[in-house]
């Protein structure tokens, strides 16, 4: 479980650093994947930066219940992405679904090790 937690958090960091940098600099690939710079894209950037910061903090502290909460939110939004976007053919949708699978595996191992992390 501990290794999977580290891998999930490192995956977040490895993906989100270049994505956030691309959104901040308005890189051509970010325009192709996320569209033109808009307030909505700025809101998405703030969500991504929050997940990135939380991932760094959780990598340092590795509290399984907190990691479970972060991964649960990510899994939900990543699975909802193709419904919101209306396609499975966008590179962001494809990567989100792949990451959701990995985070689901980590979450299942956390639940198996400590029980339902959302119970007191």
HELIX and SHEET records of a PDB file:
HELIX    1   1 UNK A    2  UNK A   25  1                                  24    
HELIX    2   2 UNK A   28  UNK A   34  1                                   7    
HELIX    3   3 UNK A   39  UNK A   61  1                                  23    
HELIX    4   4 UNK A   64  UNK A   85  1                                  22    
HELIX    5   5 UNK A   91  UNK A  114  1                                  24    
END                                                                             
